[in-house]
Amino acid sequence: MNNQSPTTENKTQVPTTPSRCFTGAIMSGGMAFAMYKLVIAIATNFANKPIHSDNPLVHNISSIVRTAVVGVMMMGTGIFGIVSLGLLALGLQLLVQKITKKE
Protein backbone atom coordinates (compact mmCIF):
# COMPACT_ATOMS: atom_id res chain seq x y z
CA MET A 1 0.00 0.00 0.00
CA ASN A 2 1.27 3.45 -0.85
CA ASN A 3 1.08 5.80 2.18
CA GLN A 4 2.83 8.75 0.62
CA SER A 5 1.37 12.20 0.93
CA PRO A 6 -0.19 13.55 -2.26
CA THR A 7 2.35 15.32 -4.36
CA THR A 8 1.65 18.60 -6.00
CA GLU A 9 2.06 18.66 -9.71
CA ASN A 10 4.47 21.13 -11.22
CA LYS A 11 2.14 23.10 -13.42
CA THR A 12 4.16 25.00 -15.93
CA GLN A 13 2.18 26.99 -18.41
CA VAL A 14 3.31 26.72 -21.99
CA PRO A 15 3.37 30.18 -23.59
CA THR A 16 0.91 30.82 -26.37
CA THR A 17 2.83 31.65 -29.51
CA PRO A 18 1.64 32.41 -33.04
CA SER A 19 3.41 29.33 -34.40
CA ARG A 20 1.57 27.06 -31.94
CA CYS A 21 -1.73 28.70 -32.90
CA PHE A 22 -1.09 28.34 -36.62
CA THR A 23 -0.02 24.70 -36.17
CA GLY A 24 -3.21 23.97 -34.24
CA ALA A 25 -5.29 25.78 -36.86
CA ILE A 26 -3.74 23.71 -39.64
CA MET A 27 -4.35 20.47 -37.74
CA SER A 28 -7.94 21.41 -36.87
CA GLY A 29 -8.62 22.58 -40.42
CA GLY A 30 -7.28 19.29 -41.76
CA MET A 31 -9.57 17.37 -39.43
CA ALA A 32 -12.53 19.53 -40.51
CA PHE A 33 -11.75 18.91 -44.18
CA ALA A 34 -11.37 15.15 -43.63
CA MET A 35 -14.63 14.99 -41.69
CA TYR A 36 -16.39 17.01 -44.40
CA LYS A 37 -15.25 14.53 -47.04
CA LEU A 38 -16.44 11.68 -44.81
CA VAL A 39 -19.86 13.32 -44.35
CA ILE A 40 -20.23 13.71 -48.11
CA ALA A 41 -19.29 10.05 -48.64
CA ILE A 42 -21.74 8.87 -45.98
CA ALA A 43 -24.59 11.03 -47.30
CA THR A 44 -23.94 9.86 -50.86
CA ASN A 45 -23.88 6.26 -49.71
CA PHE A 46 -27.20 6.70 -47.89
CA ALA A 47 -28.75 8.40 -50.92
CA ASN A 48 -27.63 5.64 -53.30
CA LYS A 49 -29.01 2.84 -51.13
CA PRO A 50 -32.72 3.35 -50.46
CA ILE A 51 -34.59 1.29 -47.90
CA HIS A 52 -36.42 -1.70 -49.37
CA SER A 53 -39.32 -2.20 -47.01
CA ASP A 54 -43.05 -1.65 -47.04
CA ASN A 55 -43.21 -1.11 -43.28
CA PRO A 56 -43.61 2.60 -42.44
CA LEU A 57 -41.98 2.10 -39.04
CA VAL A 58 -38.81 0.82 -40.74
CA HIS A 59 -38.76 3.88 -42.99
CA ASN A 60 -39.22 6.24 -40.06
CA ILE A 61 -36.54 4.63 -37.90
CA SER A 62 -34.03 4.38 -40.73
CA SER A 63 -34.67 8.00 -41.68
CA ILE A 64 -34.04 9.08 -38.09
CA VAL A 65 -30.84 7.04 -37.86
CA ARG A 66 -29.50 8.32 -41.17
CA THR A 67 -30.30 11.91 -40.24
CA ALA A 68 -28.65 11.49 -36.83
CA VAL A 69 -25.49 9.98 -38.31
CA VAL A 70 -25.08 12.73 -40.89
CA GLY A 71 -26.04 15.43 -38.38
CA VAL A 72 -23.54 14.34 -35.71
CA MET A 73 -20.75 14.06 -38.25
CA MET A 74 -21.60 17.50 -39.66
CA MET A 75 -21.66 18.97 -36.16
CA GLY A 76 -18.15 17.64 -35.56
CA THR A 77 -17.06 19.11 -38.87
CA GLY A 78 -18.45 22.50 -37.89
CA ILE A 79 -16.79 22.42 -34.48
CA PHE A 80 -13.38 21.63 -35.96
CA GLY A 81 -13.87 24.38 -38.55
CA ILE A 82 -14.78 26.97 -35.91
CA VAL A 83 -11.82 25.94 -33.75
CA SER A 84 -9.56 26.30 -36.76
CA LEU A 85 -10.83 29.82 -37.46
CA GLY A 86 -10.48 30.79 -33.79
CA LEU A 87 -6.90 29.55 -33.59
CA LEU A 88 -6.06 31.36 -36.82
CA ALA A 89 -7.52 34.61 -35.43
CA LEU A 90 -5.65 34.16 -32.14
CA GLY A 91 -2.40 33.56 -33.98
CA LEU A 92 -2.89 36.71 -36.04
CA GLN A 93 -3.73 38.69 -32.91
CA LEU A 94 -0.59 37.48 -31.14
CA LEU A 95 1.49 38.21 -34.22
CA VAL A 96 0.16 41.79 -34.43
CA GLN A 97 0.75 42.30 -30.70
CA LYS A 98 4.31 41.04 -31.03
CA ILE A 99 5.00 43.36 -33.98
CA THR A 100 3.49 46.45 -32.33
CA LYS A 101 5.21 45.81 -29.00
CA LYS A 102 8.70 45.93 -30.54
CA GLU A 103 8.21 49.39 -32.05
N, C-alpha and C positions, 0 to 999 in steps of 0.2 A: 504494500500500500504506500502511496506517495503522500507524505505529510508535510510537504514543503509549502511555504506560504505562497500565495499567488504573486506571480511576478508581473510587474508593469511592463507593458510593451513599449519599446522605443518607437514612438510615432514621429517619424520624420516626414515632413510634407515635401513632396516633390514640386518644384516650382513649375508654374504654368508658363510654357514658352510657345511662341508662334509655331515652331517646328512640330512640337507635340500636338498642337491643335490641328495643323494641316495634315499630319499623319493620321490622326483619328478621323478627320473628315474624309480622307481618301478611303480609309478602311470602311467606314460607315456607308459612304456612297457606293462602294463596291458591293457591300452586302445588300443595299437597297436595290441596286441594279440586278443583282443575281436573283433576289426574291421577286422582283418585278417580272423577270423572264420566267421564273417558275410559276407565278400566278397566271401568266398568259398561257403557258403550256397546260396547266391544270384546267383552266377555263375552256381552252380549245378541246381538250380531251373530253370534258364533260359535254360540250356541245356536239361533238361528233358521235357520241354514244348515248342515244336516247334510251329511256327506260321502256322495256317491253313488258308491260303488264296492263291488265284491264282494271285492276283494283285501284280505286281513287286514293285509298290510304297509302299505298305504296308510292304513288306519285307525289303525294303531299310530303311524306317523310323523306323521300329521296331529294325532293326540291329543297327542303329545309337543310338537309345535310350538305348538299352541294353549295348552297348559298353560304352556309356557315364556314365551310372549308375555304372558299374563295374570299369571303369577308375577313376571316382571321389572318389569312396570308397577306391580304392587301393592307390590313391594319399594321402588320409588322413592317411591310414595305414603307408605308407612310411614316412610321416612327423612325426607322433608320434614315429615311430621307430628311426628316426634320432635324434629327440629331446631326446629320452631316452639314446641313445649312447652318445650324447653331455653332458648331465647332469652327466652320469656315469664318463666320462673322466674328467669333471670339479671337481667332488667330489674326484676322485683319485689325481688330481693335488693339490687340497687344502690339502688333507691328507698328501701328500708327503711334501708340503711346511711347514705344521705344524710340522711334524716330524723332518725335517732338521733344522728348526729355533730353536728348543729347544736345539740342541746339541752345 
